[in-house]
């Protein structure tokens, strides 16, 4: 189980049997039809809608295939980074052209829909939901030709660089060079024989089978051989308009070649492991939402506990403030009572030293004392009217200041005009 979860590429053994393009069954003949990337092939559904065919990626070093049976292929998850290639912002297939070609011929449209298990009216929407990419490995599929008004299935190997449309699980569904519908290959028990046009570097043991991804793919990590970069293409982006550059994956496909034992030795075990892996995938899908719900619930419980704790702290704080309130009010009252007591104490209770100081203080400073009760015994002292001494200074206004005009009194002696009296 651990090896299954860790490996991107799972080895599976397949013996593929197909119906030949000429309509005869290959149950006895056991043939696989090889189709180069640019070849239209026999009995196409439509003219080519492929915009561009990329050169195949460098292949692993050739190995001895003298004992290879041709029925062995590697299973690769449809979301494996680097399984597909393409050019940034360029779609490998013209989806609208494919739709138009099928809509013009109802018989082909019906046969196309029948091969994929959908209604004829759903074909346009179905095609617009696929993603255009290019194969980066020779890939086993069930291809379909159009003959006598029906779709005729046959087993095939598509060369790396072939333009295809894949679904949201990464499985090839349309071969763009001929418009043919595609399905996963069919496994049988006899070793097939290769027919058709081979290409340099083709080896049966290097072919792959695309296994549906465990859950829908949001973005395909695609390699751009022209610019030697990695791009992220959104699932269902039929034009590549939303492509964006992304970091190179840590374990891109293809990985180093794996040696697969011949059938009969480990095939049952491999099939059991593959079956077990597929059974676990739905469980993981069911567990993921459950884990999310549990995490969400834990967060809510934690938040409630924090709120409850905060409420308790606020309540405790309010109670403390209520208890401290009366204490604060009693404090000033006690201070006032103590002050009153001190003021009511008789002078005899005061220390002798303080009494002496008060006696030695000049009488002029006594009125400034804050305690009027202590001044009462000193009121009978007649010495307090000492501020009267300025009274003897009152004669000062009698000083010659007002008498100075007295010497001017002789002025009334002016009756000097009297001399004319004798004139009478």
C-alpha positions as CSV (number, residue, x, y, z in Angstrom):
1,X,0.0,0.0,0.0
2,X,2.8,2.4,0.8
3,X,4.5,1.8,-2.5
4,X,1.2,2.5,-4.3
5,X,0.6,5.8,-2.5
6,X,4.2,7.0,-3.1
7,X,4.6,6.1,-6.7
8,X,3.2,8.4,-9.4
9,X,3.6,5.7,-12.0
10,X,2.0,2.3,-11.2
11,X,3.0,-0.7,-13.2
12,X,0.1,-2.7,-14.7
13,X,0.1,-5.5,-17.2
14,X,-2.3,-5.3,-20.1
15,X,-3.1,-7.7,-22.9
16,X,-5.1,-5.7,-25.4
17,X,-7.4,-7.2,-28.0
18,X,-9.3,-5.0,-30.6
19,X,-11.7,-4.9,-33.5
20,X,-9.7,-4.2,-36.7
21,X,-10.5,-1.1,-38.8
22,X,-11.8,-3.4,-41.5
23,X,-14.6,-4.6,-39.2
24,X,-13.3,-8.1,-38.4
25,X,-12.8,-9.2,-34.8
26,X,-9.3,-9.5,-33.6
27,X,-10.2,-11.9,-30.7
28,X,-8.2,-14.5,-32.5
29,X,-5.7,-12.2,-34.3
30,X,-4.7,-10.1,-31.3
31,X,-3.4,-6.9,-33.0
32,X,-2.6,-3.4,-31.8
33,X,-2.8,-0.7,-34.4
34,X,0.1,1.8,-34.3
35,X,-0.8,5.4,-35.2
36,X,1.9,8.1,-35.7
37,X,1.1,11.6,-34.4
38,X,0.4,13.2,-37.8
39,X,-1.4,10.3,-39.4
40,X,-5.2,10.6,-40.0
41,X,-5.7,6.8,-39.9
42,X,-8.5,4.7,-41.3
43,X,-12.1,5.7,-41.2
44,X,-11.8,9.1,-39.5
45,X,-14.9,10.8,-38.0
46,X,-13.8,14.3,-39.2
47,X,-11.0,16.1,-40.9
48,X,-8.0,16.9,-38.7
49,X,-8.7,19.6,-36.1
50,X,-5.1,19.4,-34.7
51,X,-3.4,22.8,-34.8
52,X,0.1,21.6,-34.0
53,X,2.0,18.4,-33.5
54,X,4.9,18.5,-31.1
55,X,8.0,16.4,-31.6
56,X,8.1,13.4,-29.2
57,X,10.1,13.9,-26.0
58,X,13.5,12.2,-25.6
59,X,12.9,8.5,-24.8
60,X,14.7,6.3,-22.3
61,X,17.6,4.3,-23.5
62,X,16.6,1.2,-25.5
63,X,16.5,-2.0,-23.6
64,X,16.6,-5.7,-24.6
65,X,13.1,-6.6,-25.8
66,X,13.8,-10.1,-27.0
67,X,11.6,-11.5,-24.2
68,X,9.1,-8.7,-24.2
69,X,5.6,-9.9,-25.0
70,X,4.1,-6.5,-26.1
71,X,1.3,-6.8,-23.5
72,X,3.0,-4.7,-20.8
73,X,2.2,-1.0,-20.2
74,X,2.7,1.5,-17.3
75,X,-0.3,2.9,-15.6
76,X,0.0,6.7,-15.0
77,X,-2.5,8.9,-13.1
78,X,-4.2,11.4,-15.4
79,X,-3.0,14.3,-13.1
80,X,0.7,13.3,-13.2
81,X,2.9,16.4,-13.8
82,X,4.5,16.2,-17.2
83,X,2.3,13.5,-18.6
84,X,1.1,16.0,-21.3
85,X,2.8,18.7,-23.2
86,X,1.8,21.8,-25.1
87,X,2.7,25.3,-26.1
88,X,1.9,28.2,-23.8
89,X,-1.3,30.1,-24.9
90,X,-1.7,27.8,-27.9
91,X,-4.3,25.0,-28.0
92,X,-3.3,21.8,-29.7
93,X,-6.9,21.2,-31.0
94,X,-9.6,23.4,-32.5
95,X,-12.6,22.5,-30.4
96,X,-15.1,24.6,-32.2
97,X,-14.0,23.2,-35.6
98,X,-14.5,19.7,-34.1
99,X,-18.0,20.6,-33.0
100,X,-18.9,22.2,-36.3
101,X,-17.8,19.1,-38.3
102,X,-19.9,16.7,-36.2
103,X,-23.0,19.0,-36.2
104,X,-23.0,18.9,-40.0
105,X,-23.3,15.1,-40.1
106,X,-25.9,13.8,-37.7
107,X,-24.9,10.2,-38.3
108,X,-21.4,10.9,-37.2
109,X,-22.6,13.0,-34.3
110,X,-24.8,10.1,-33.1
111,X,-22.1,7.5,-33.5
112,X,-19.6,9.8,-31.7
113,X,-22.0,10.3,-28.8
114,X,-22.8,6.5,-28.6
115,X,-19.0,5.7,-28.4
116,X,-18.6,8.0,-25.4
117,X,-21.9,7.1,-23.7
118,X,-23.5,10.6,-23.9
119,X,-26.6,11.9,-25.7
120,X,-26.1,13.4,-29.2
121,X,-27.4,16.8,-27.9
122,X,-24.7,16.8,-25.3
123,X,-21.7,16.6,-27.7
124,X,-21.0,20.4,-28.0
125,X,-21.0,21.0,-24.3
126,X,-19.0,17.8,-23.7
127,X,-16.3,18.8,-26.1
128,X,-16.1,22.4,-24.7
129,X,-15.4,20.9,-21.3
130,X,-12.3,19.0,-22.5
131,X,-8.7,20.3,-22.4
132,X,-6.4,20.2,-25.5
133,X,-2.9,18.8,-24.8
134,X,-0.3,16.6,-26.5
135,X,0.9,13.2,-25.4
136,X,4.5,12.9,-24.1
137,X,4.6,9.1,-24.2
138,X,3.3,6.4,-26.5
139,X,-0.2,5.7,-25.1
140,X,-2.5,2.8,-25.4
141,X,-6.2,3.6,-26.1
142,X,-9.4,2.2,-27.5
143,X,-9.8,4.2,-30.8
144,X,-13.0,4.3,-32.9
145,X,-13.4,4.5,-36.7
146,X,-16.6,5.5,-38.4
147,X,-18.0,2.9,-40.8
148,X,-21.5,2.0,-42.0
149,X,-23.0,4.7,-39.8
150,X,-21.6,3.3,-36.5
151,X,-18.4,3.6,-34.4
152,X,-16.1,0.7,-34.8
153,X,-13.7,0.2,-31.8
154,X,-10.1,-1.0,-32.1
155,X,-7.1,-1.1,-29.9
156,X,-4.3,1.4,-30.8
157,X,-1.1,3.0,-29.6
158,X,-0.9,6.7,-30.2
159,X,2.6,8.1,-30.7
160,X,4.0,10.7,-28.3
161,X,3.3,14.2,-29.7
162,X,-0.3,13.3,-30.7
163,X,-2.8,16.1,-30.1
164,X,-5.7,14.9,-27.9
165,X,-8.6,16.3,-25.8
166,X,-8.6,15.0,-22.2
167,X,-11.4,15.0,-19.6
168,X,-11.3,16.4,-16.1
169,X,-9.6,13.1,-14.8
170,X,-6.8,13.4,-17.4
171,X,-8.1,10.5,-19.6
172,X,-7.8,11.0,-23.5
173,X,-11.2,11.3,-25.1
174,X,-10.7,12.6,-28.6
175,X,-7.8,12.2,-31.1
176,X,-7.7,15.5,-33.0
177,X,-6.0,14.3,-36.1
178,X,-9.1,12.3,-37.1
179,X,-11.8,13.5,-34.7
180,X,-12.2,10.0,-33.4
181,X,-13.6,9.3,-29.9
182,X,-11.2,7.5,-27.5
183,X,-11.7,5.3,-24.5
184,X,-9.3,3.4,-22.1
185,X,-7.8,0.2,-23.6
186,X,-9.4,-3.2,-23.0
187,X,-7.3,-5.8,-21.2
188,X,-7.3,-9.3,-22.4
189,X,-5.3,-12.5,-21.8
190,X,-3.4,-12.9,-25.1
191,X,-0.2,-11.1,-26.2
192,X,-1.1,-8.8,-29.1
193,X,0.8,-8.2,-32.3
194,X,1.7,-4.7,-33.5
195,X,0.4,-3.6,-36.9
196,X,0.3,-0.2,-38.7
197,X,3.0,2.3,-39.2
198,X,5.7,2.1,-36.5
199,X,8.1,5.0,-35.7
200,X,11.7,5.2,-34.5
201,X,12.1,4.4,-30.8
202,X,8.8,2.6,-30.4
203,X,9.0,-0.2,-27.9
204,X,5.9,-2.0,-26.4
205,X,7.4,-1.8,-22.9
206,X,7.6,2.0,-23.1
207,X,3.9,2.5,-23.7
208,X,1.6,3.9,-21.0
209,X,-2.0,3.6,-20.0
210,X,-3.7,6.7,-18.5
211,X,-5.5,5.9,-15.3
212,X,-8.2,8.3,-14.2
213,X,-7.0,10.8,-11.5
214,X,-8.5,10.1,-8.0
215,X,-10.5,13.4,-8.2
216,X,-11.2,16.1,-10.8
217,X,-8.1,18.0,-12.0
218,X,-8.2,21.8,-11.6
219,X,-4.9,22.5,-13.5
220,X,-2.7,20.3,-15.7
221,X,1.0,20.8,-15.3
222,X,2.2,20.8,-18.9
223,X,5.7,20.9,-20.3
224,X,6.4,23.3,-23.2
225,X,9.2,21.8,-25.3
226,X,9.6,24.9,-27.5
227,X,10.3,27.3,-24.6
228,X,11.6,24.6,-22.3
229,X,9.3,25.7,-19.5
230,X,6.4,24.4,-17.4
231,X,3.0,25.8,-17.6
232,X,-0.3,25.4,-15.7
233,X,-3.3,24.9,-17.9
234,X,-6.8,25.1,-16.4
235,X,-9.0,22.1,-16.9
236,X,-11.6,22.9,-19.7
237,X,-9.5,25.8,-21.1
238,X,-10.1,25.0,-24.8
239,X,-7.8,27.9,-26.1
240,X,-5.0,28.0,-23.6
241,X,-5.8,31.7,-22.9
242,X,-5.4,31.2,-19.2
243,X,-2.0,29.4,-19.3
244,X,0.5,30.6,-16.7
245,X,4.1,29.7,-16.0
246,X,4.7,27.5,-13.0
247,X,7.6,25.9,-11.2
248,X,9.1,22.6,-12.5
249,X,7.7,19.6,-10.6
250,X,9.9,17.6,-8.3
251,X,9.1,14.3,-9.9
252,X,7.9,14.9,-13.5
253,X,6.8,12.2,-15.9
254,X,8.4,10.3,-17.5
255,X,10.4,8.7,-14.7
256,X,13.1,6.1,-15.1
257,X,12.0,3.1,-17.0
258,X,10.6,0.3,-14.9
259,X,11.1,-3.4,-15.7
260,X,7.8,-5.3,-15.6
261,X,7.8,-9.0,-15.1
262,X,6.2,-11.1,-17.8
263,X,2.6,-12.2,-17.4
264,X,1.9,-15.2,-15.1
265,X,4.5,-14.2,-12.5
266,X,3.3,-11.1,-10.7
267,X,0.2,-10.1,-12.8
268,X,-2.4,-11.3,-10.2
269,X,-0.6,-9.4,-7.4
270,X,-0.4,-6.2,-9.5
271,X,-4.0,-6.5,-10.4
272,X,-5.0,-6.9,-6.8
273,X,-2.9,-3.9,-5.8
274,X,-4.5,-1.8,-8.5
275,X,-7.9,-2.9,-7.4
276,X,-7.1,-2.1,-3.8
277,X,-5.8,1.3,-4.8
278,X,-9.0,2.1,-6.7
279,X,-11.1,1.0,-3.7
280,X,-9.2,3.2,-1.4
281,X,-9.6,6.3,-3.7
282,X,-13.3,6.8,-2.9
283,X,-12.6,6.3,0.7
284,X,-10.0,9.1,0.6
285,X,-12.5,11.3,-1.2
286,X,-15.1,10.6,1.5
287,X,-12.6,11.1,4.3
288,X,-11.4,14.4,3.1
289,X,-14.7,16.2,3.6
290,X,-15.1,14.5,6.9
291,X,-11.7,15.7,8.1
292,X,-12.6,19.2,6.9
293,X,-15.8,19.1,8.9
294,X,-14.0,17.8,12.0
295,X,-11.4,20.5,11.7
296,X,-14.1,23.1,11.3
297,X,-16.0,21.8,14.3
298,X,-12.8,21.8,16.4
299,X,-12.2,25.4,15.5
300,X,-15.7,26.3,16.5
301,X,-15.4,24.5,19.8
302,X,-12.1,26.3,20.5
303,X,-13.7,29.6,19.7
304,X,-16.6,28.9,22.0
305,X,-14.2,28.0,24.8
306,X,-12.3,31.2,24.3
307,X,-15.5,33.3,24.4
308,X,-16.6,31.5,27.6
309,X,-13.3,32.1,29.2
310,X,-13.4,35.7,28.3
311,X,-16.9,36.1,29.7
312,X,-15.8,34.5,33.0
313,X,-12.8,36.8,33.2
314,X,-15.0,39.9,32.6
315,X,-17.5,38.7,35.2
316,X,-14.7,38.2,37.7
317,X,-13.3,41.6,37.0
318,X,-16.7,43.3,37.5
319,X,-17.1,41.5,40.9
320,X,-13.6,42.7,42.0
321,X,-14.5,46.3,41.0
322,X,-17.7,46.1,43.0
323,X,-15.8,44.9,46.1
324,X,-13.2,47.6,45.8
325,X,-15.8,50.4,45.3
326,X,-17.0,50.6,49.0
327,X,-13.4,50.4,50.2
328,X,-12.5,53.4,48.1
329,X,-15.4,55.3,49.6
330,X,-14.6,54.3,53.2
331,X,-11.0,55.5,52.8
332,X,-11.7,59.3,52.5
333,X,-14.4,59.0,55.3
334,X,-11.8,57.6,57.7
335,X,-9.4,60.3,56.9
336,X,-12.0,63.0,57.6
337,X,-12.9,61.4,60.9
338,X,-9.3,61.3,62.0
339,X,-8.8,64.9,61.1
340,X,-11.9,65.9,63.1
341,X,-10.6,64.0,66.1
342,X,-7.3,65.7,65.9
343,X,-9.0,69.1,65.7
344,X,-11.2,68.4,68.7
345,X,-8.2,67.4,71.0
346,X,-7.6,70.1,73.7
347,X,-4.4,72.1,73.7
348,X,-3.2,70.3,76.8
349,X,-2.8,67.1,74.8
350,X,-0.5,68.7,72.4
351,X,3.1,68.2,72.9
352,X,4.9,70.8,75.0
353,X,7.3,71.5,72.2
354,X,4.5,72.5,69.8
355,X,3.0,74.7,72.5
356,X,6.3,76.5,73.0
357,X,6.7,77.0,69.3
358,X,3.3,78.6,69.2
359,X,4.1,80.9,72.1
360,X,7.4,81.9,70.5
361,X,5.7,82.7,67.2
362,X,5.0,86.5,66.7
363,X,1.5,87.5,67.3
364,X,1.2,88.8,63.8
365,X,1.6,85.2,62.5
366,X,-1.1,83.7,64.7
367,X,-4.0,84.6,62.4
368,X,-2.4,82.3,59.7
369,X,-2.8,79.2,61.9
370,X,-5.2,76.7,60.3
371,X,-6.9,75.8,63.6
372,X,-9.2,78.5,64.8
373,X,-10.1,76.5,68.0
374,X,-6.5,77.0,69.3
375,X,-6.7,80.8,68.8
376,X,-9.8,81.1,71.1
377,X,-7.9,81.0,74.4
378,X,-5.6,83.8,73.1
379,X,-8.4,86.2,72.3
380,X,-8.6,87.7,75.9
381,X,-5.0,88.9,75.6
382,X,-5.2,92.7,75.3
383,X,-1.9,92.7,73.5
384,X,-3.6,92.0,70.2
385,X,-4.6,95.6,69.6
386,X,-0.9,96.5,69.1
387,X,-1.6,97.5,65.6
388,X,-2.8,100.8,67.2
389,X,0.7,102.2,67.5
390,X,0.4,104.0,64.2
391,X,-2.1,106.3,66.0
392,X,0.6,108.6,67.4
393,X,1.5,109.2,63.8
394,X,-1.8,110.9,63.1
395,X,-0.3,114.4,64.1
396,X,1.7,114.1,60.9
397,X,-1.1,115.5,58.9
398,X,-1.0,118.5,61.4
399,X,2.6,119.2,60.5
400,X,3.3,122.3,58.7
401,X,2.1,120.7,55.4
402,X,-1.3,122.3,55.9
403,X,0.2,125.3,57.8
404,X,2.5,126.2,55.0
405,X,0.0,128.6,53.5
406,X,-0.1,130.4,56.9
407,X,2.9,132.6,56.1
408,X,1.0,133.7,53.1
409,X,-1.7,135.1,55.3
410,X,0.0,138.5,55.3
411,X,-1.4,138.9,51.8
412,X,-4.6,140.4,53.2
413,X,-2.4,143.3,54.4
414,X,-2.8,144.6,50.9
415,X,-5.3,147.2,52.0
416,X,-2.5,149.5,51.0
417,X,-5.0,151.2,48.7
418,X,-6.3,153.0,51.7
419,X,-4.1,156.0,51.3
420,X,-6.6,157.8,49.1
421,X,-8.9,158.2,52.1
422,X,-7.3,161.3,53.3
423,X,-8.2,162.8,50.0
424,X,-11.8,163.0,51.3
